[in-house]
Amino acid sequence: MGDVAAIGEATRVSGWGLAGVSVLPVGTADEARQAWRELPEEVTLVIVTPEIADAVAGIGDGRLIAVMPP
């Protein structure tokens, strides 16, 4: 299995760092798309907040996405 990253509002994703997840706090949809584009190839699972899921929908690069509950 590859690496895991979490993208979203800092207050929602910061705790994932305790589990070894790469945390990428963002504040806007544009920042989220940029963070997604800069993910290393080793990242195969991305945990996102519902707002970020909407922002990155359609990027379709083959990574698995897990959407956090609202």
C-alpha positions as CSV (number, residue, x, y, z in Angstrom):
1,M,0.0,0.0,0.0
2,G,1.1,3.5,-0.7
3,D,1.2,6.6,1.5
4,V,-1.8,8.5,2.8
5,A,-2.5,12.3,2.7
6,A,-5.2,14.4,4.2
7,I,-6.4,17.7,2.5
8,G,-8.8,20.1,4.2
9,E,-9.3,22.8,6.7
10,A,-6.5,22.7,9.3
11,T,-8.8,22.1,12.2
12,R,-10.3,19.0,10.5
13,V,-7.2,17.3,9.2
14,S,-4.4,18.2,11.7
15,G,-5.1,15.1,13.9
16,W,-4.4,12.8,11.0
17,G,-0.7,13.7,11.4
18,L,-0.6,11.7,14.6
19,A,-1.3,8.5,12.6
20,G,1.5,9.2,10.1
21,V,-0.7,10.8,7.4
22,S,0.8,13.7,5.4
23,V,-1.4,16.7,6.4
24,L,-2.0,19.4,3.8
25,P,-4.2,22.2,5.3
26,V,-5.9,24.4,2.8
27,G,-8.4,27.2,2.9
28,T,-9.8,27.5,-0.6
29,A,-10.8,25.2,-3.5
30,D,-7.9,26.5,-5.5
31,E,-5.4,25.7,-2.8
32,A,-6.9,22.2,-2.6
33,R,-6.5,21.6,-6.3
34,Q,-2.9,22.8,-6.1
35,A,-2.2,20.6,-3.1
36,W,-3.6,17.6,-5.0
37,R,-1.5,18.3,-8.1
38,E,1.6,18.4,-5.8
39,L,1.0,15.1,-4.1
40,P,3.9,12.7,-4.5
41,E,3.2,9.6,-6.6
42,E,3.6,7.4,-3.5
43,V,0.3,8.8,-2.2
44,T,-2.5,6.4,-3.1
45,L,-5.2,7.4,-0.6
46,V,-6.3,10.9,0.1
47,I,-8.6,11.8,3.0
48,V,-10.6,15.0,2.3
49,T,-13.3,17.0,3.9
50,P,-16.7,17.3,2.0
51,E,-15.9,20.8,0.8
52,I,-12.5,19.6,-0.6
53,A,-14.1,16.5,-2.2
54,D,-16.2,18.9,-4.3
55,A,-13.1,21.0,-5.2
56,V,-11.1,18.0,-6.4
57,A,-13.9,16.1,-8.1
58,G,-13.0,15.1,-11.6
59,I,-9.3,15.2,-11.3
60,G,-9.4,11.5,-11.7
61,D,-5.7,10.5,-11.4
62,G,-6.5,7.0,-9.9
63,R,-6.0,7.8,-6.2
64,L,-8.6,6.5,-3.7
65,I,-10.5,9.2,-2.0
66,A,-12.1,8.9,1.5
67,V,-14.5,11.7,2.4
68,M,-14.8,12.7,6.0
69,P,-18.3,13.0,7.4
70,P,-19.6,16.6,7.6
